[in-house]
Amino acid sequence: MITDKAYKGKDFTKDSLPQGEYEQCIFENCDFSNGYLDNRTFMECEFIHCNLSNSNIANTTLNEVKFSHCKLMGLAFTSCNDFLMDFTFTDCNLSFSDFSALKLSGQMFIECKLHEVDFSNSDLRKAKFDSCDLDRAIFFGSHLEQADFSTAKNFNIDPENNNLRGALFSKDGLAGLLHKYKLKILP
């Protein structure tokens, strides 16, 4: 087990981060893009200004992991170990990532770019999409009870194909719930 270690400015694109369990480690300005992070465990770790785009995260455990100002494009979170899965994202680009069919109750997305992210059949009860851009994100069969979209933008959610009981929306966001009806909504 690797504990309390800081990794700064490391390039893991050629030589992968060694397999193992990482606890309370900080990764800052590291490049993992197109690399291998599979079969690793991260507990109470923090990733700051890192690029993890298109990395293999199969069977990876992410428990109490914070991602801040990171590029996480094209990640298949569905391939992670979902036992004890817990993470937060602040000012991250998660475009083209896959969260389908995951239990993400209470998940926090803060100021994130979530273009074309797949949330199909996910449990996002009480999730918060604070100032997030959800352009072309996919919500189908999703459990969005009490989820907070009040400051989110560019979402397109069909109320007939998702459970939205108690979800929060601003009046400016109502067009995102009516998109399929092709209505013209004036300001």
Salt bridges, closest charged atoms under 4 A:
GLU28 OE1 - LYS8 NZ 3.83
ASP38 OD1 - ARG40 NH1 3.45
ASP91 OD2 - HIS69 ND1 2.79
GLU116 OE2 - ARG136 NH2 2.93
ASP123 OD1 - ARG125 NE 2.87
ASP133 OD2 - HIS115 NE2 2.91
ASP135 OD2 - ARG136 NH1 2.64
GLU145 OE2 - HIS143 ND1 3.76
ASP148 OD2 - LYS128 NZ 2.79
ASP158 OD2 - LYS180 NZ 3.16
GLU160 OE1 - LYS180 NZ 2.94
